Amino acid sequence: MCDGVCKRSFHTKCVGVEQPPAKDWLCDDCNFGNMLCLICGEAGVVNEDVHKCKKPQCGRFYHQGCLQGDERVKWFKSQQDKFYCAQHVCAGCGEKPGIKPDKENFYLTCLKCPTASHLLCALGKRVKVLTHRSMFCEVS
């Protein structure tokens, strides 16, 4: 797992590392300070062009313009560039995930877009469930 701001996980072979690092390790994106916007896929300089969701451990970056108009995004009133991204609100029911994980109604986040859903809300929709936390949704 990257110890930088992105908090992403990588296969060691995919990033050219033989053994898991003994101390802090940064991915190339964190090393160079550039991240991809999860919506448009364009790269940007962190805290200038793209901004990180302020939920702890989220690690997703967006251009502010790409987030405009999405009612699921919660903007901080006191600071215009701070927000909680749409992955923290279910696209089906509009509820936030519970504090305790639900063993029957998992909260799934899409790995390719800012959509998230409870498992039961996603039933009947075109989604591919990957794990008890991740999915690919129809807009990916």
C-alpha positions as CSV (number, residue, x, y, z in Angstrom):
1,M,0.0,0.0,0.0
2,C,1.2,3.5,-0.8
3,D,2.0,5.5,2.2
4,G,1.4,8.8,0.3
5,V,-1.9,10.7,0.0
6,C,-3.5,8.3,-2.5
7,K,-3.6,5.3,0.0
8,R,-3.9,2.9,-3.0
9,S,-2.8,-0.7,-2.9
10,F,-0.6,-2.3,-5.6
11,H,0.6,-5.8,-6.5
12,T,4.4,-5.7,-5.8
13,K,5.1,-7.2,-9.3
14,C,3.1,-4.4,-11.0
15,V,5.2,-1.7,-9.5
16,G,8.5,-3.5,-10.0
17,V,9.1,-4.3,-6.3
18,E,10.4,-7.8,-5.4
19,Q,9.6,-7.7,-1.7
20,P,7.2,-5.5,0.3
21,P,9.1,-2.4,1.4
22,A,10.4,-2.4,5.0
23,K,9.6,1.3,5.5
24,D,7.3,3.9,3.9
25,W,6.8,3.5,0.1
26,L,5.4,6.0,-2.3
27,C,3.8,5.2,-5.7
28,D,5.0,7.2,-8.7
29,D,1.9,9.4,-8.6
30,C,2.5,10.4,-5.0
31,N,6.3,10.8,-5.6
32,F,5.6,13.3,-8.4
33,G,2.5,15.0,-6.9
34,N,0.2,14.2,-9.8
35,M,-3.1,12.3,-9.6
36,L,-5.8,11.3,-12.0
37,C,-9.3,12.7,-11.6
38,L,-11.6,9.7,-11.0
39,I,-14.3,11.2,-13.2
40,C,-12.5,12.5,-16.3
41,G,-9.3,10.5,-16.0
42,E,-7.1,13.6,-16.7
43,A,-4.0,14.1,-14.6
44,G,-3.5,17.1,-12.4
45,V,-1.2,18.6,-9.8
46,V,-2.4,17.7,-6.3
47,N,-4.0,20.7,-4.4
48,E,-3.9,22.8,-7.5
49,D,-5.7,21.0,-10.3
50,V,-7.1,18.0,-8.4
51,H,-8.2,17.7,-4.8
52,K,-8.5,14.8,-2.5
53,C,-11.7,13.8,-0.9
54,K,-11.4,14.7,2.8
55,K,-12.8,11.4,4.2
56,P,-10.0,9.7,6.0
57,Q,-8.6,6.8,4.0
58,C,-10.6,7.7,0.8
59,G,-7.6,8.6,-1.4
60,R,-9.7,9.6,-4.4
61,F,-8.9,12.8,-6.4
62,Y,-11.1,15.0,-8.5
63,H,-11.1,18.3,-10.5
64,Q,-13.6,20.6,-8.8
65,G,-15.4,21.2,-12.1
66,C,-15.9,17.5,-12.5
67,L,-17.8,17.4,-9.2
68,Q,-20.1,20.3,-9.9
69,G,-23.7,19.4,-10.1
70,D,-23.4,16.0,-8.3
71,E,-25.8,16.2,-5.4
72,R,-24.1,13.3,-3.6
73,V,-20.9,15.5,-3.1
74,K,-20.9,17.2,0.3
75,W,-19.0,20.5,0.1
76,F,-17.5,22.1,3.2
77,K,-19.1,25.5,3.7
78,S,-16.0,27.1,5.3
79,Q,-13.5,25.9,2.6
80,Q,-14.5,25.8,-1.0
81,D,-12.0,23.2,-2.1
82,K,-12.8,20.7,0.6
83,F,-15.5,18.0,0.1
84,Y,-16.6,14.4,0.7
85,C,-16.9,12.6,-2.7
86,A,-20.0,10.8,-4.0
87,Q,-18.5,7.4,-2.9
88,H,-19.7,8.1,0.6
89,V,-23.4,8.1,-0.3
90,C,-25.3,5.2,-1.8
91,A,-26.5,5.9,-5.4
92,G,-29.5,3.7,-4.8
93,C,-31.0,4.9,-1.5
94,G,-29.1,8.1,-0.8
95,E,-28.0,6.8,2.6
96,K,-24.4,6.9,4.0
97,P,-22.8,3.6,4.9
98,G,-23.2,2.5,8.5
99,I,-20.5,2.7,11.0
100,K,-20.7,-1.1,11.6
101,P,-20.2,-3.2,8.4
102,D,-23.5,-4.9,7.5
103,K,-22.8,-8.6,6.8
104,E,-25.7,-9.0,4.5
105,N,-25.9,-5.6,2.8
106,F,-22.3,-4.7,2.0
107,Y,-21.4,-1.1,1.0
108,L,-19.7,-1.4,-2.4
109,T,-17.6,1.3,-4.1
110,C,-16.8,1.3,-7.9
111,L,-13.1,1.1,-8.7
112,K,-13.5,3.1,-11.9
113,C,-16.0,5.9,-11.1
114,P,-17.4,7.8,-8.1
115,T,-20.4,5.5,-7.7
116,A,-21.1,3.5,-4.5
117,S,-24.1,1.4,-3.5
118,H,-25.3,-1.0,-0.8
119,L,-25.4,-4.5,-2.2
120,L,-29.2,-4.7,-1.9
121,C,-29.6,-1.4,-3.7
122,A,-27.4,-2.7,-6.5
123,L,-29.5,-5.8,-7.1
124,G,-31.0,-5.8,-10.5
125,K,-28.5,-3.2,-11.8
126,R,-25.6,-3.9,-14.1
127,V,-22.8,-4.3,-11.5
128,K,-20.0,-6.8,-11.1
129,V,-19.3,-7.4,-7.4
130,L,-15.6,-8.0,-7.0
131,T,-15.2,-8.2,-3.2
132,H,-17.3,-7.3,-0.1
133,R,-16.2,-3.7,-0.7
134,S,-15.6,-3.2,-4.4
135,M,-17.5,-3.4,-7.7
136,F,-17.5,-2.2,-11.3
137,C,-20.8,-0.5,-12.1
138,E,-22.6,0.1,-15.3
139,V,-21.1,3.6,-15.9
140,S,-17.6,2.3,-15.8
